């Protein structure tokens, strides 16, 4: 499950598999689906990470 965290005024979505944070829930969900399926990171997805 993608986790949400509050950072100041912003809500960030965290991939529970790789712990990367995203501003878009949709992208975080894609990342998590990818990570749990392939156990690797998809560079096209993680370039959207905020931290
Ligand atoms: Zn991930």
mmCIF file of the protein (N, C-alpha, C, O) and its ligand, coordinates in Angstrom:
data_MODEL
# 
_entry.id   MODEL 
# 
loop_
_entity.id 
_entity.type 
_entity.pdbx_number_of_molecules 
1 polymer     1 
2 non-polymer 1 
# 
_entity_poly.entity_id                      1 
_entity_poly.type                           'polypeptide(L)' 
_entity_poly.nstd_linkage                   no 
_entity_poly.nstd_monomer                   no 
_entity_poly.pdbx_seq_one_letter_code       
;(UNK)(UNK)(UNK)(UNK)(UNK)(UNK)(UNK)(UNK)(UNK)(UNK)(UNK)(UNK)(UNK)(UNK)(UNK)(UNK)
(UNK)(UNK)(UNK)(UNK)(UNK)(UNK)(UNK)(UNK)(UNK)(UNK)(UNK)(UNK)(UNK)(UNK)(UNK)(UNK)
(UNK)(UNK)(UNK)(UNK)(UNK)(UNK)(UNK)(UNK)(UNK)(UNK)(UNK)(UNK)(UNK)(UNK)(UNK)(UNK)
(UNK)(UNK)(UNK)
;
_entity_poly.pdbx_seq_one_letter_code_can   XXXXXXXXXXXXXXXXXXXXXXXXXXXXXXXXXXXXXXXXXXXXXXXXXXX 
_entity_poly.pdbx_strand_id                 A 
# 
loop_
_entity_poly_seq.entity_id 
_entity_poly_seq.num 
_entity_poly_seq.mon_id 
_entity_poly_seq.hetero 
1 1  UNK n 
1 2  UNK n 
1 3  UNK n 
1 4  UNK n 
1 5  UNK n 
1 6  UNK n 
1 7  UNK n 
1 8  UNK n 
1 9  UNK n 
1 10 UNK n 
1 11 UNK n 
1 12 UNK n 
1 13 UNK n 
1 14 UNK n 
1 15 UNK n 
1 16 UNK n 
1 17 UNK n 
1 18 UNK n 
1 19 UNK n 
1 20 UNK n 
1 21 UNK n 
1 22 UNK n 
1 23 UNK n 
1 24 UNK n 
1 25 UNK n 
1 26 UNK n 
1 27 UNK n 
1 28 UNK n 
1 29 UNK n 
1 30 UNK n 
1 31 UNK n 
1 32 UNK n 
1 33 UNK n 
1 34 UNK n 
1 35 UNK n 
1 36 UNK n 
1 37 UNK n 
1 38 UNK n 
1 39 UNK n 
1 40 UNK n 
1 41 UNK n 
1 42 UNK n 
1 43 UNK n 
1 44 UNK n 
1 45 UNK n 
1 46 UNK n 
1 47 UNK n 
1 48 UNK n 
1 49 UNK n 
1 50 UNK n 
1 51 UNK n 
# 
loop_
_struct_asym.id 
_struct_asym.entity_id 
A 1 
B 2 
# 
loop_
_chem_comp.id 
_chem_comp.type 
_chem_comp.mon_nstd_flag 
UNK 'L-peptide linking' . 
ZN  non-polymer         . 
# 
_pdbx_entity_nonpoly.entity_id   2 
_pdbx_entity_nonpoly.name        ? 
_pdbx_entity_nonpoly.comp_id     ZN 
# 
_pdbx_nonpoly_scheme.asym_id         B 
_pdbx_nonpoly_scheme.entity_id       2 
_pdbx_nonpoly_scheme.mon_id          ZN 
_pdbx_nonpoly_scheme.ndb_seq_num     1 
_pdbx_nonpoly_scheme.pdb_seq_num     101 
_pdbx_nonpoly_scheme.auth_seq_num    101 
_pdbx_nonpoly_scheme.pdb_mon_id      ZN 
_pdbx_nonpoly_scheme.auth_mon_id     ZN 
_pdbx_nonpoly_scheme.pdb_strand_id   A 
_pdbx_nonpoly_scheme.pdb_ins_code    . 
# 
loop_
_atom_site.group_PDB 
_atom_site.id 
_atom_site.type_symbol 
_atom_site.label_atom_id 
_atom_site.label_alt_id 
_atom_site.label_comp_id 
_atom_site.label_asym_id 
_atom_site.label_entity_id 
_atom_site.label_seq_id 
_atom_site.pdbx_PDB_ins_code 
_atom_site.Cartn_x 
_atom_site.Cartn_y 
_atom_site.Cartn_z 
_atom_site.occupancy 
_atom_site.B_iso_or_equiv 
_atom_site.pdbx_formal_charge 
_atom_site.auth_seq_id 
_atom_site.auth_comp_id 
_atom_site.auth_asym_id 
_atom_site.auth_atom_id 
_atom_site.pdbx_PDB_model_num 
ATOM   1   N  N  . UNK A 1 1  ? 0.827  -1.203 0.000   1.00 0.00 ? 1   UNK A N  1 
ATOM   2   C  CA . UNK A 1 1  ? 0.000  0.000  0.000   1.00 0.00 ? 1   UNK A CA 1 
ATOM   3   C  C  . UNK A 1 1  ? 0.864  1.256  0.000   1.00 0.00 ? 1   UNK A C  1 
ATOM   4   O  O  . UNK A 1 1  ? 1.783  1.381  0.810   1.00 0.00 ? 1   UNK A O  1 
ATOM   5   N  N  . UNK A 1 2  ? 0.575  2.171  -0.892  1.00 0.00 ? 2   UNK A N  1 
ATOM   6   C  CA . UNK A 1 2  ? 1.256  3.456  -0.907  1.00 0.00 ? 2   UNK A CA 1 
ATOM   7   C  C  . UNK A 1 2  ? 0.890  4.225  0.364   1.00 0.00 ? 2   UNK A C  1 
ATOM   8   O  O  . UNK A 1 2  ? -0.275 4.308  0.753   1.00 0.00 ? 2   UNK A O  1 
ATOM   9   N  N  . UNK A 1 3  ? 1.904  4.771  0.983   1.00 0.00 ? 3   UNK A N  1 
ATOM   10  C  CA . UNK A 1 3  ? 1.690  5.526  2.210   1.00 0.00 ? 3   UNK A CA 1 
ATOM   11  C  C  . UNK A 1 3  ? 1.661  7.019  1.902   1.00 0.00 ? 3   UNK A C  1 
ATOM   12  O  O  . UNK A 1 3  ? 2.347  7.482  0.990   1.00 0.00 ? 3   UNK A O  1 
ATOM   13  N  N  . UNK A 1 4  ? 0.883  7.757  2.645   1.00 0.00 ? 4   UNK A N  1 
ATOM   14  C  CA . UNK A 1 4  ? 0.907  9.198  2.453   1.00 0.00 ? 4   UNK A CA 1 
ATOM   15  C  C  . UNK A 1 4  ? 1.585  9.842  3.655   1.00 0.00 ? 4   UNK A C  1 
ATOM   16  O  O  . UNK A 1 4  ? 1.352  9.454  4.799   1.00 0.00 ? 4   UNK A O  1 
ATOM   17  N  N  . UNK A 1 5  ? 2.420  10.823 3.380   1.00 0.00 ? 5   UNK A N  1 
ATOM   18  C  CA . UNK A 1 5  ? 3.006  11.590 4.466   1.00 0.00 ? 5   UNK A CA 1 
ATOM   19  C  C  . UNK A 1 5  ? 2.805  13.069 4.177   1.00 0.00 ? 5   UNK A C  1 
ATOM   20  O  O  . UNK A 1 5  ? 2.729  13.491 3.024   1.00 0.00 ? 5   UNK A O  1 
ATOM   21  N  N  . UNK A 1 6  ? 2.721  13.832 5.233   1.00 0.00 ? 6   UNK A N  1 
ATOM   22  C  CA . UNK A 1 6  ? 2.560  15.263 5.069   1.00 0.00 ? 6   UNK A CA 1 
ATOM   23  C  C  . UNK A 1 6  ? 3.917  15.917 5.247   1.00 0.00 ? 6   UNK A C  1 
ATOM   24  O  O  . UNK A 1 6  ? 4.639  15.646 6.206   1.00 0.00 ? 6   UNK A O  1 
ATOM   25  N  N  . UNK A 1 7  ? 4.245  16.780 4.306   1.00 0.00 ? 7   UNK A N  1 
ATOM   26  C  CA . UNK A 1 7  ? 5.489  17.517 4.425   1.00 0.00 ? 7   UNK A CA 1 
ATOM   27  C  C  . UNK A 1 7  ? 5.175  18.990 4.240   1.00 0.00 ? 7   UNK A C  1 
ATOM   28  O  O  . UNK A 1 7  ? 5.036  19.470 3.115   1.00 0.00 ? 7   UNK A O  1 
ATOM   29  N  N  . UNK A 1 8  ? 5.064  19.702 5.349   1.00 0.00 ? 8   UNK A N  1 
ATOM   30  C  CA . UNK A 1 8  ? 4.637  21.097 5.275   1.00 0.00 ? 8   UNK A CA 1 
ATOM   31  C  C  . UNK A 1 8  ? 3.235  21.143 4.706   1.00 0.00 ? 8   UNK A C  1 
ATOM   32  O  O  . UNK A 1 8  ? 2.314  20.526 5.241   1.00 0.00 ? 8   UNK A O  1 
ATOM   33  N  N  . UNK A 1 9  ? 3.081  21.869 3.634   1.00 0.00 ? 9   UNK A N  1 
ATOM   34  C  CA . UNK A 1 9  ? 1.776  22.020 2.996   1.00 0.00 ? 9   UNK A CA 1 
ATOM   35  C  C  . UNK A 1 9  ? 1.471  20.870 2.043   1.00 0.00 ? 9   UNK A C  1 
ATOM   36  O  O  . UNK A 1 9  ? 0.337  20.699 1.595   1.00 0.00 ? 9   UNK A O  1 
ATOM   37  N  N  . UNK A 1 10 ? 2.502  20.088 1.744   1.00 0.00 ? 10  UNK A N  1 
ATOM   38  C  CA . UNK A 1 10 ? 2.358  19.080 0.694   1.00 0.00 ? 10  UNK A CA 1 
ATOM   39  C  C  . UNK A 1 10 ? 2.053  17.703 1.239   1.00 0.00 ? 10  UNK A C  1 
ATOM   40  O  O  . UNK A 1 10 ? 2.452  17.351 2.349   1.00 0.00 ? 10  UNK A O  1 
ATOM   41  N  N  . UNK A 1 11 ? 1.347  16.939 0.453   1.00 0.00 ? 11  UNK A N  1 
ATOM   42  C  CA . UNK A 1 11 ? 1.162  15.523 0.748   1.00 0.00 ? 11  UNK A CA 1 
ATOM   43  C  C  . UNK A 1 11 ? 2.045  14.755 -0.226  1.00 0.00 ? 11  UNK A C  1 
ATOM   44  O  O  . UNK A 1 11 ? 2.013  14.982 -1.436  1.00 0.00 ? 11  UNK A O  1 
ATOM   45  N  N  . UNK A 1 12 ? 2.827  13.848 0.326   1.00 0.00 ? 12  UNK A N  1 
ATOM   46  C  CA . UNK A 1 12 ? 3.668  13.015 -0.532  1.00 0.00 ? 12  UNK A CA 1 
ATOM   47  C  C  . UNK A 1 12 ? 3.221  11.569 -0.416  1.00 0.00 ? 12  UNK A C  1 
ATOM   48  O  O  . UNK A 1 12 ? 2.698  11.141 0.614   1.00 0.00 ? 12  UNK A O  1 
ATOM   49  N  N  . UNK A 1 13 ? 3.434  10.834 -1.482  1.00 0.00 ? 13  UNK A N  1 
ATOM   50  C  CA . UNK A 1 13 ? 3.056  9.424  -1.532  1.00 0.00 ? 13  UNK A CA 1 
ATOM   51  C  C  . UNK A 1 13 ? 4.313  8.598  -1.559  1.00 0.00 ? 13  UNK A C  1 
ATOM   52  O  O  . UNK A 1 13 ? 5.201  8.832  -2.379  1.00 0.00 ? 13  UNK A O  1 
ATOM   53  N  N  . UNK A 1 14 ? 4.396  7.627  -0.666  1.00 0.00 ? 14  UNK A N  1 
ATOM   54  C  CA . UNK A 1 14 ? 5.618  6.857  -0.493  1.00 0.00 ? 14  UNK A CA 1 
ATOM   55  C  C  . UNK A 1 14 ? 5.419  5.430  -0.985  1.00 0.00 ? 14  UNK A C  1 
ATOM   56  O  O  . UNK A 1 14 ? 4.483  4.739  -0.581  1.00 0.00 ? 14  UNK A O  1 
ATOM   57  N  N  . UNK A 1 15 ? 6.311  5.009  -1.858  1.00 0.00 ? 15  UNK A N  1 
ATOM   58  C  CA . UNK A 1 15 ? 6.343  3.603  -2.249  1.00 0.00 ? 15  UNK A CA 1 
ATOM   59  C  C  . UNK A 1 15 ? 6.893  2.806  -1.077  1.00 0.00 ? 15  UNK A C  1 
ATOM   60  O  O  . UNK A 1 15 ? 8.010  3.059  -0.626  1.00 0.00 ? 15  UNK A O  1 
ATOM   61  N  N  . UNK A 1 16 ? 6.135  1.865  -0.590  1.00 0.00 ? 16  UNK A N  1 
ATOM   62  C  CA . UNK A 1 16 ? 6.561  1.106  0.584   1.00 0.00 ? 16  UNK A CA 1 
ATOM   63  C  C  . UNK A 1 16 ? 7.680  0.132  0.271   1.00 0.00 ? 16  UNK A C  1 
ATOM   64  O  O  . UNK A 1 16 ? 8.371  -0.340 1.174   1.00 0.00 ? 16  UNK A O  1 
ATOM   65  N  N  . UNK A 1 17 ? 7.857  -0.166 -0.982  1.00 0.00 ? 17  UNK A N  1 
ATOM   66  C  CA . UNK A 1 17 ? 8.904  -1.110 -1.373  1.00 0.00 ? 17  UNK A CA 1 
ATOM   67  C  C  . UNK A 1 17 ? 10.281 -0.444 -1.395  1.00 0.00 ? 17  UNK A C  1 
ATOM   68  O  O  . UNK A 1 17 ? 11.236 -0.963 -0.817  1.00 0.00 ? 17  UNK A O  1 
ATOM   69  N  N  . UNK A 1 18 ? 10.377 0.699  -2.059  1.00 0.00 ? 18  UNK A N  1 
ATOM   70  C  CA . UNK A 1 18 ? 11.687 1.335  -2.206  1.00 0.00 ? 18  UNK A CA 1 
ATOM   71  C  C  . UNK A 1 18 ? 11.806 2.633  -1.408  1.00 0.00 ? 18  UNK A C  1 
ATOM   72  O  O  . UNK A 1 18 ? 12.875 3.242  -1.366  1.00 0.00 ? 18  UNK A O  1 
ATOM   73  N  N  . UNK A 1 19 ? 10.720 3.053  -0.780  1.00 0.00 ? 19  UNK A N  1 
ATOM   74  C  CA . UNK A 1 19 ? 10.702 4.234  0.088   1.00 0.00 ? 19  UNK A CA 1 
ATOM   75  C  C  . UNK A 1 19 ? 10.899 5.556  -0.648  1.00 0.00 ? 19  UNK A C  1 
ATOM   76  O  O  . UNK A 1 19 ? 11.150 6.584  -0.018  1.00 0.00 ? 19  UNK A O  1 
ATOM   77  N  N  . UNK A 1 20 ? 10.788 5.538  -1.945  1.00 0.00 ? 20  UNK A N  1 
ATOM   78  C  CA . UNK A 1 20 ? 10.864 6.801  -2.665  1.00 0.00 ? 20  UNK A CA 1 
ATOM   79  C  C  . UNK A 1 20 ? 9.542  7.553  -2.506  1.00 0.00 ? 20  UNK A C  1 
ATOM   80  O  O  . UNK A 1 20 ? 8.481  6.957  -2.323  1.00 0.00 ? 20  UNK A O  1 
ATOM   81  N  N  . UNK A 1 21 ? 9.644  8.873  -2.581  1.00 0.00 ? 21  UNK A N  1 
ATOM   82  C  CA . UNK A 1 21 ? 8.457  9.708  -2.379  1.00 0.00 ? 21  UNK A CA 1 
ATOM   83  C  C  . UNK A 1 21 ? 8.068  10.412 -3.667  1.00 0.00 ? 21  UNK A C  1 
ATOM   84  O  O  . UNK A 1 21 ? 8.912  10.836 -4.456  1.00 0.00 ? 21  UNK A O  1 
ATOM   85  N  N  . UNK A 1 22 ? 6.761  10.519 -3.848  1.00 0.00 ? 22  UNK A N  1 
ATOM   86  C  CA . UNK A 1 22 ? 6.228  11.121 -5.071  1.00 0.00 ? 22  UNK A CA 1 
ATOM   87  C  C  . UNK A 1 22 ? 5.129  12.122 -4.739  1.00 0.00 ? 22  UNK A C  1 
ATOM   88  O  O  . UNK A 1 22 ? 4.451  12.007 -3.717  1.00 0.00 ? 22  UNK A O  1 
ATOM   89  N  N  . UNK A 1 23 ? 4.965  13.102 -5.617  1.00 0.00 ? 23  UNK A N  1 
ATOM   90  C  CA . UNK A 1 23 ? 3.878  14.059 -5.423  1.00 0.00 ? 23  UNK A CA 1 
ATOM   91  C  C  . UNK A 1 23 ? 2.557  13.535 -5.968  1.00 0.00 ? 23  UNK A C  1 
ATOM   92  O  O  . UNK A 1 23 ? 1.487  13.990 -5.562  1.00 0.00 ? 23  UNK A O  1 
ATOM   93  N  N  . UNK A 1 24 ? 2.632  12.577 -6.886  1.00 0.00 ? 24  UNK A N  1 
ATOM   94  C  CA . UNK A 1 24 ? 1.422  12.030 -7.497  1.00 0.00 ? 24  UNK A CA 1 
ATOM   95  C  C  . UNK A 1 24 ? 1.166  10.622 -6.973  1.00 0.00 ? 24  UNK A C  1 
ATOM   96  O  O  . UNK A 1 24 ? 2.043  9.759  -7.024  1.00 0.00 ? 24  UNK A O  1 
ATOM   97  N  N  . UNK A 1 25 ? -0.033 10.405 -6.475  1.00 0.00 ? 25  UNK A N  1 
ATOM   98  C  CA . UNK A 1 25 ? -0.378 9.069  -5.984  1.00 0.00 ? 25  UNK A CA 1 
ATOM   99  C  C  . UNK A 1 25 ? -0.249 8.012  -7.094  1.00 0.00 ? 25  UNK A C  1 
ATOM   100 O  O  . UNK A 1 25 ? 0.223  6.896  -6.874  1.00 0.00 ? 25  UNK A O  1 
ATOM   101 N  N  . UNK A 1 26 ? -0.681 8.406  -8.271  1.00 0.00 ? 26  UNK A N  1 
ATOM   102 C  CA . UNK A 1 26 ? -0.669 7.471  -9.394  1.00 0.00 ? 26  UNK A CA 1 
ATOM   103 C  C  . UNK A 1 26 ? 0.742  6.931  -9.670  1.00 0.00 ? 26  UNK A C  1 
ATOM   104 O  O  . UNK A 1 26 ? 0.932  5.745  -9.937  1.00 0.00 ? 26  UNK A O  1 
ATOM   105 N  N  . UNK A 1 27 ? 1.708  7.827  -9.598  1.00 0.00 ? 27  UNK A N  1 
ATOM   106 C  CA . UNK A 1 27 ? 3.081  7.418  -9.874  1.00 0.00 ? 27  UNK A CA 1 
ATOM   107 C  C  . UNK A 1 27 ? 3.622  6.547  -8.746  1.00 0.00 ? 27  UNK A C  1 
ATOM   108 O  O  . UNK A 1 27 ? 4.332  5.572  -8.991  1.00 0.00 ? 27  UNK A O  1 
ATOM   109 N  N  . UNK A 1 28 ? 3.285  6.900  -7.517  1.00 0.00 ? 28  UNK A N  1 
ATOM   110 C  CA . UNK A 1 28 ? 3.714  6.088  -6.382  1.00 0.00 ? 28  UNK A CA 1 
ATOM   111 C  C  . UNK A 1 28 ? 3.131  4.676  -6.478  1.00 0.00 ? 28  UNK A C  1 
ATOM   112 O  O  . UNK A 1 28 ? 3.800  3.694  -6.154  1.00 0.00 ? 28  UNK A O  1 
ATOM   113 N  N  . UNK A 1 29 ? 1.900  4.591  -6.917  1.00 0.00 ? 29  UNK A N  1 
ATOM   114 C  CA . UNK A 1 29 ? 1.279  3.277  -7.067  1.00 0.00 ? 29  UNK A CA 1 
ATOM   115 C  C  . UNK A 1 29 ? 1.942  2.464  -8.175  1.00 0.00 ? 29  UNK A C  1 
ATOM   116 O  O  . UNK A 1 29 ? 2.119  1.252  -8.054  1.00 0.00 ? 29  UNK A O  1 
ATOM   117 N  N  . UNK A 1 30 ? 2.302  3.149  -9.248  1.00 0.00 ? 30  UNK A N  1 
ATOM   118 C  CA . UNK A 1 30 ? 3.011  2.483  -10.339 1.00 0.00 ? 30  UNK A CA 1 
ATOM   119 C  C  . UNK A 1 30 ? 4.353  1.974  -9.867  1.00 0.00 ? 30  UNK A C  1 
ATOM   120 O  O  . UNK A 1 30 ? 4.754  0.850  -10.171 1.00 0.00 ? 30  UNK A O  1 
ATOM   121 N  N  . UNK A 1 31 ? 5.046  2.822  -9.115  1.00 0.00 ? 31  UNK A N  1 
ATOM   122 C  CA . UNK A 1 31 ? 6.349  2.452  -8.586  1.00 0.00 ? 31  UNK A CA 1 
ATOM   123 C  C  . UNK A 1 31 ? 6.215  1.220  -7.709  1.00 0.00 ? 31  UNK A C  1 
ATOM   124 O  O  . UNK A 1 31 ? 6.977  0.263  -7.848  1.00 0.00 ? 31  UNK A O  1 
ATOM   125 N  N  . UNK A 1 32 ? 5.254  1.247  -6.812  1.00 0.00 ? 32  UNK A N  1 
ATOM   126 C  CA . UNK A 1 32 ? 5.104  0.144  -5.890  1.00 0.00 ? 32  UNK A CA 1 
ATOM   127 C  C  . UNK A 1 32 ? 4.736  -1.154 -6.614  1.00 0.00 ? 32  UNK A C  1 
ATOM   128 O  O  . UNK A 1 32 ? 5.231  -2.229 -6.277  1.00 0.00 ? 32  UNK A O  1 
ATOM   129 N  N  . UNK A 1 33 ? 3.872  -1.036 -7.599  1.00 0.00 ? 33  UNK A N  1 
ATOM   130 C  CA . UNK A 1 33 ? 3.497  -2.213 -8.375  1.00 0.00 ? 33  UNK A CA 1 
ATOM   131 C  C  . UNK A 1 33 ? 4.733  -2.793 -9.077  1.00 0.00 ? 33  UNK A C  1 
ATOM   132 O  O  . UNK A 1 33 ? 4.947  -4.005 -9.111  1.00 0.00 ? 33  UNK A O  1 
ATOM   133 N  N  . UNK A 1 34 ? 5.531  -1.884 -9.631  1.00 0.00 ? 34  UNK A N  1 
ATOM   134 C  CA . UNK A 1 34 ? 6.750  -2.314 -10.311 1.00 0.00 ? 34  UNK A CA 1 
ATOM   135 C  C  . UNK A 1 34 ? 7.722  -2.948 -9.316  1.00 0.00 ? 34  UNK A C  1 
ATOM   136 O  O  . UNK A 1 34 ? 8.232  -4.045 -9.545  1.00 0.00 ? 34  UNK A O  1 
ATOM   137 N  N  . UNK A 1 35 ? 7.969  -2.254 -8.227  1.00 0.00 ? 35  UNK A N  1 
ATOM   138 C  CA . UNK A 1 35 ? 8.954  -2.709 -7.239  1.00 0.00 ? 35  UNK A CA 1 
ATOM   139 C  C  . UNK A 1 35 ? 8.587  -4.076 -6.668  1.00 0.00 ? 35  UNK A C  1 
ATOM   140 O  O  . UNK A 1 35 ? 9.452  -4.939 -6.522  1.00 0.00 ? 35  UNK A O  1 
ATOM   141 N  N  . UNK A 1 36 ? 7.316  -4.277 -6.347  1.00 0.00 ? 36  UNK A N  1 
ATOM   142 C  CA . UNK A 1 36 ? 6.952  -5.541 -5.725  1.00 0.00 ? 36  UNK A CA 1 
ATOM   143 C  C  . UNK A 1 36 ? 6.961  -6.675 -6.743  1.00 0.00 ? 36  UNK A C  1 
ATOM   144 O  O  . UNK A 1 36 ? 7.140  -7.837 -6.379  1.00 0.00 ? 36  UNK A O  1 
ATOM   145 N  N  . UNK A 1 37 ? 6.770  -6.344 -8.011  1.00 0.00 ? 37  UNK A N  1 
ATOM   146 C  CA . UNK A 1 37 ? 6.753  -7.379 -9.036  1.00 0.00 ? 37  UNK A CA 1 
ATOM   147 C  C  . UNK A 1 37 ? 8.163  -7.758 -9.483  1.00 0.00 ? 37  UNK A C  1 
ATOM   148 O  O  . UNK A 1 37 ? 8.497  -8.936 -9.608  1.00 0.00 ? 37  UNK A O  1 
ATOM   149 N  N  . UNK A 1 38 ? 8.985  -6.729 -9.722  1.00 0.00 ? 38  UNK A N  1 
ATOM   150 C  CA . UNK A 1 38 ? 10.304 -6.994 -10.314 1.00 0.00 ? 38  UNK A CA 1 
ATOM   151 C  C  . UNK A 1 38 ? 11.471 -6.858 -9.347  1.00 0.00 ? 38  UNK A C  1 
ATOM   152 O  O  . UNK A 1 38 ? 12.588 -7.263 -9.669  1.00 0.00 ? 38  UNK A O  1 
ATOM   153 N  N  . UNK A 1 39 ? 11.229 -6.291 -8.162  1.00 0.00 ? 39  UNK A N  1 
ATOM   154 C  CA . UNK A 1 39 ? 12.301 -6.083 -7.178  1.00 0.00 ? 39  UNK A CA 1 
ATOM   155 C  C  . UNK A 1 39 ? 13.444 -5.225 -7.719  1.00 0.00 ? 39  UNK A C  1 
ATOM   156 O  O  . UNK A 1 39 ? 14.585 -5.330 -7.268  1.00 0.00 ? 39  UNK A O  1 
ATOM   157 N  N  . UNK A 1 40 ? 13.124 -4.396 -8.668  1.00 0.00 ? 40  UNK A N  1 
ATOM   158 C  CA . UNK A 1 40 ? 14.099 -3.426 -9.157  1.00 0.00 ? 40  UNK A CA 1 
ATOM   159 C  C  . UNK A 1 40 ? 13.358 -2.100 -9.302  1.00 0.00 ? 40  UNK A C  1 
ATOM   160 O  O  . UNK A 1 40 ? 12.134 -2.038 -9.185  1.00 0.00 ? 40  UNK A O  1 
ATOM   161 N  N  . UNK A 1 41 ? 14.121 -1.050 -9.559  1.00 0.00 ? 41  UNK A N  1 
ATOM   162 C  CA . UNK A 1 41 ? 13.463 0.231  -9.781  1.00 0.00 ? 41  UNK A CA 1 
ATOM   163 C  C  . UNK A 1 41 ? 13.397 0.534  -11.264 1.00 0.00 ? 41  UNK A C  1 
ATOM   164 O  O  . UNK A 1 41 ? 14.329 0.262  -12.021 1.00 0.00 ? 41  UNK A O  1 
ATOM   165 N  N  . UNK A 1 42 ? 12.280 1.101  -11.651 1.00 0.00 ? 42  UNK A N  1 
ATOM   166 C  CA . UNK A 1 42 ? 12.088 1.522  -13.027 1.00 0.00 ? 42  UNK A CA 1 
ATOM   167 C  C  . UNK A 1 42 ? 12.531 2.980  -13.141 1.00 0.00 ? 42  UNK A C  1 
ATOM   168 O  O  . UNK A 1 42 ? 11.919 3.867  -12.547 1.00 0.00 ? 42  UNK A O  1 
ATOM   169 N  N  . UNK A 1 43 ? 13.588 3.221  -13.900 1.00 0.00 ? 43  UNK A N  1 
ATOM   170 C  CA . UNK A 1 43 ? 14.170 4.562  -13.992 1.00 0.00 ? 43  UNK A CA 1 
ATOM   171 C  C  . UNK A 1 43 ? 13.169 5.598  -14.490 1.00 0.00 ? 43  UNK A C  1 
ATOM   172 O  O  . UNK A 1 43 ? 13.216 6.757  -14.077 1.00 0.00 ? 43  UNK A O  1 
ATOM   173 N  N  . UNK A 1 44 ? 12.273 5.188  -15.368 1.00 0.00 ? 44  UNK A N  1 
ATOM   174 C  CA . UNK A 1 44 ? 11.275 6.134  -15.881 1.00 0.00 ? 44  UNK A CA 1 
ATOM   175 C  C  . UNK A 1 44 ? 10.311 6.564  -14.783 1.00 0.00 ? 44  UNK A C  1 
ATOM   176 O  O  . UNK A 1 44 ? 9.761  7.666  -14.818 1.00 0.00 ? 44  UNK A O  1 
ATOM   177 N  N  . UNK A 1 45 ? 10.115 5.689  -13.818 1.00 0.00 ? 45  UNK A N  1 
ATOM   178 C  CA . UNK A 1 45 ? 9.234  6.049  -12.706 1.00 0.00 ? 45  UNK A CA 1 
ATOM   179 C  C  . UNK A 1 45 ? 10.012 6.838  -11.656 1.00 0.00 ? 45  UNK A C  1 
ATOM   180 O  O  . UNK A 1 45 ? 9.542  7.876  -11.190 1.00 0.00 ? 45  UNK A O  1 
ATOM   181 N  N  . UNK A 1 46 ? 11.194 6.358  -11.280 1.00 0.00 ? 46  UNK A N  1 
ATOM   182 C  CA . UNK A 1 46 ? 11.876 7.017  -10.164 1.00 0.00 ? 46  UNK A CA 1 
ATOM   183 C  C  . UNK A 1 46 ? 12.407 8.403  -10.523 1.00 0.00 ? 46  UNK A C  1 
ATOM   184 O  O  . UNK A 1 46 ? 12.774 9.164  -9.628  1.00 0.00 ? 46  UNK A O  1 
ATOM   185 N  N  . UNK A 1 47 ? 12.456 8.738  -11.769 1.00 0.00 ? 47  UNK A N  1 
ATOM   186 C  CA . UNK A 1 47 ? 12.869 10.120 -12.075 1.00 0.00 ? 47  UNK A CA 1 
ATOM   187 C  C  . UNK A 1 47 ? 11.805 11.134 -11.631 1.00 0.00 ? 47  UNK A C  1 
ATOM   188 O  O  . UNK A 1 47 ? 12.070 12.335 -11.592 1.00 0.00 ? 47  UNK A O  1 
ATOM   189 N  N  . UNK A 1 48 ? 10.613 10.650 -11.299 1.00 0.00 ? 48  UNK A N  1 
ATOM   190 C  CA . UNK A 1 48 ? 9.573  11.537 -10.770 1.00 0.00 ? 48  UNK A CA 1 
ATOM   191 C  C  . UNK A 1 48 ? 9.634  11.654 -9.249  1.00 0.00 ? 48  UNK A C  1 
ATOM   192 O  O  . UNK A 1 48 ? 8.876  12.416 -8.650  1.00 0.00 ? 48  UNK A O  1 
ATOM   193 N  N  . UNK A 1 49 ? 10.525 10.909 -8.636  1.00 0.00 ? 49  UNK A N  1 
ATOM   194 C  CA . UNK A 1 49 ? 10.611 10.954 -7.178  1.00 0.00 ? 49  UNK A CA 1 
ATOM   195 C  C  . UNK A 1 49 ? 11.054 12.333 -6.713  1.00 0.00 ? 49  UNK A C  1 
ATOM   196 O  O  . UNK A 1 49 ? 11.806 13.023 -7.401  1.00 0.00 ? 49  UNK A O  1 
ATOM   197 N  N  . UNK A 1 50 ? 10.581 12.721 -5.547  1.00 0.00 ? 50  UNK A N  1 
ATOM   198 C  CA . UNK A 1 50 ? 10.931 14.056 -5.044  1.00 0.00 ? 50  UNK A CA 1 
ATOM   199 C  C  . UNK A 1 50 ? 12.145 14.050 -4.129  1.00 0.00 ? 50  UNK A C  1 
ATOM   200 O  O  . UNK A 1 50 ? 12.779 15.090 -3.951  1.00 0.00 ? 50  UNK A O  1 
ATOM   201 N  N  . UNK A 1 51 ? 12.482 12.915 -3.549  1.00 0.00 ? 51  UNK A N  1 
ATOM   202 C  CA . UNK A 1 51 ? 13.667 12.871 -2.682  1.00 0.00 ? 51  UNK A CA 1 
ATOM   203 C  C  . UNK A 1 51 ? 14.458 11.612 -2.951  1.00 0.00 ? 51  UNK A C  1 
ATOM   204 O  O  . UNK A 1 51 ? 15.492 11.386 -2.323  1.00 0.00 ? 51  UNK A O  1 
HETATM 205 ZN ZN . ZN  B 2 .  ? 9.161  1.813  -5.535  1.00 0.00 ? 101 ZN  A ZN 1 
# 
